[in-house]
Amino acid sequence: MSIVKSFNIFLDSNNVKSGSTGDNIQFNLARNGINCEDGEQIRLNLQHFNMYRNWYNVNKYNSNLTLTNTSSAATVEVNHFTIPETNYSTVGDLVNALATALLTALKESDDTKNPVINSKLPSTVDGNSNKMIEIIIGSPNHGLTAGELKLTVDISNDGFADDTGELLGVPGSFIVTIVDDSKIKFAAHFPAQTSTEQYVYIKTDLGNQNLESSTLSNIKGGNHHSEDIVHSNILGKATIANDFVNYDSGNSQEYYIDLSVKHLASFRLFLTDSKNRDLPKKSNQNADLGNKKFTAVIRIDVIKRFEPQKLQTKLPESNLPGTFLSKVNMPLKQ
């Protein structure tokens, strides 16, 4: 195998035409189409990717909860609420925001009570804690019994997989304990975290031979498992870090795809998270009129895979004059 030719394509998704957005764009090579001959193959290598991270770690995909109050005194039986969308520095900051949102939901659930946060959240105050969520709500003479109050994390959000349980360390429902007639405790099952996504996935519409875990292409979650391997449209992935999403190739073949076509005239690049969802944005205009855009460098290699075998058989000969095979006394063309 050898490289016949190699060159870079420098990409920028700013100021796109109609039909594309800053995070989903069709690139057209126009008269610069790429061709390969028999025995050759076109390879795309991701060399560099960079964009600003202009969305929050806690966002619409991981901030959704439901409080259910089935007591006879409940004014609102089912109350959907959210954790404020922002970047939380520590799990303690996240839990304080959750406790405040939960307190509001409890007040709406039963407007005859005046609950207060009755806990310093000792297990989640700083980054050195065990990150287990435990919130104690004080509500004098709350009148609740075991099973009447339930706090659950959403597992689906408008048809998309929801990561609230992963963020808070809760696989479905919080552990709700009626401590006494004035205290209620809400506890998680596992340690919490301040975000649920580590990478942005750069994907393409070009057919290739890459493979992936089926969970990476399942937008709805559910009965899809990481052990199941399927065909992939992922070109590469970039690390989310502070204000930037960035990838720089350590060598020339970390992320690449080999194409099955002999001519490349256009290709689409689009960005998703690990659940194949669009990146979080405040509105649809964030990606077409706003600042959700990226730059990238893709190196194109035309690779010689093998030397094609051409026909080696000689043409048959004839001794008969006036025939094409004899090439003697050929009749004149009219």
Secondary structure as UniProt FT lines:
FT   STRAND          2..12
FT   TURN            18..19
FT   TURN            22..23
FT   STRAND          24..28
FT   HELIX           30..32
FT   STRAND          34..35
FT   TURN            38..39
FT   STRAND          40..52
FT   TURN            60..61
FT   STRAND          64..69
FT   TURN            72..73
FT   STRAND          78..82
FT   HELIX           91..109
FT   TURN            111..112
FT   STRAND          116..117
FT   HELIX           122..124
FT   TURN            127..128
FT   STRAND          134..138
FT   TURN            140..141
FT   TURN            146..147
FT   STRAND          149..153
FT   STRAND          156..157
FT   TURN            158..159
FT   STRAND          160..161
FT   HELIX           164..168
FT   STRAND          175..180
FT   TURN            181..182
FT   STRAND          183..187
FT   STRAND          199..204
FT   STRAND          211..213
FT   HELIX           214..217
FT   TURN            219..220
FT   TURN            226..227
FT   STRAND          229..231
FT   STRAND          234..241
FT   TURN            242..243
FT   STRAND          244..248
FT   TURN            252..253
FT   STRAND          256..258
FT   STRAND          263..264
FT   STRAND          266..272
FT   TURN            274..275
FT   HELIX           285..288
FT   STRAND          295..304
FT   TURN            321..322
FT   TURN            324..327
//
